[in-house]
Amino acid sequence: MEAKIKVPDRFILEIIDIIQVGTVVLLSPLIAGIINRLKAMVESKHGPSIFQPYYDLAKLLKKEVVLPKRSSLILIMAPFITFTAYLVISLVVPVVTPYPLPYGILLDLLGGALMFGLAGIIGIMAAIDAHTNYTAMGASRSASFTALAEPTLITIFFAIAIITGTNNPYVTNNTLAISPSWYVSATHILAMTAFFMLILVETGRLPVESSGLMELGMLDDAKIMEYSGKLLALSKWSSYMRQLLLMAIFVNTLLIPWWMPSEVSVLDALYSVGILFLKLLALILVVVVIEETFAKLRLFKILDFLTVSFSLALLSVLSLFLVGKGGA
């Protein structure tokens, strides 16, 4: 891969960096809109426009911010910190390129997992700082789920690192793309399954039953209930970005590591954005079918679901020693 790069112009790499970050920032609301529209179609409803998230963000950005009296600076700063965290992640993971960009040395897969964890912890702190019942309830649930979700994500990335001997996601992408034996190995299949289960939970796509008041069944929405105006827009935008980043890491690094142009050029990067969009559409179809056709789980059953995901991630690590290498 390095031989193909041939010391490219730094300016071109910077432009590609902007394209990659812009893809995460600008495409993430569209992905959320497509999911909501497909869900409505499965339910035989017309549903909102796929551009509705953009309309909602534009409307919220024009509104003033109203905060609880007892809140502190934590509640105000949390949306900016989480948004920035996802911007940093978008600089270092293979979203549109199979080769590392100038800021790719900032984080590896493990660092990215910790950055996801940091954003989640900041969100919990902000929810507690709001000093309201619903936000505290959302923070409590999120903390319970995070206690299993974050170790699962770290274990998955550790399993992926075993395949290549490095935490670099770009090396993992290239290794799986050129090595069929590694792609069909038990280590990869178990890690991929565990990651997919984790995506369903982290993006709120696991069907959950909430009896009585809808607020009692809220998860992520409960944490941001006291936000309004620009801060609410930033919080929602961050959740859209988190969803796209997790899906992009999954499809580009684990599920479909092919078809990403390796030539360093702006046109190839734009072409890769289209390829990413098609990959995400395929994943969205599967996610929507699962969300709309599977029986809803009781809220506490999410912990059982995460336990299974963690067990699969752990088995993916152990499988290398039990089964052996899948490929060179």
ZIFEN-V656753 format. One record per helix or strand. SS is the DSSP state (2 for helix, 1 for strand). FROM is the first residue (numbers start at 1). TO is the last residue. If there is no record, write none. Layout:
# ZIFEN-V656753
SS:FROM:TO
SS:FROM:TO
This chain:
# ZIFEN-V656753
2:2:5
2:10:42
2:52:61
2:73:92
2:109:129
2:133:164
2:169:178
2:180:183
2:186:202
1:208:209
2:214:217
2:220:223
2:229:255
2:266:293
1:297:298
2:301:322
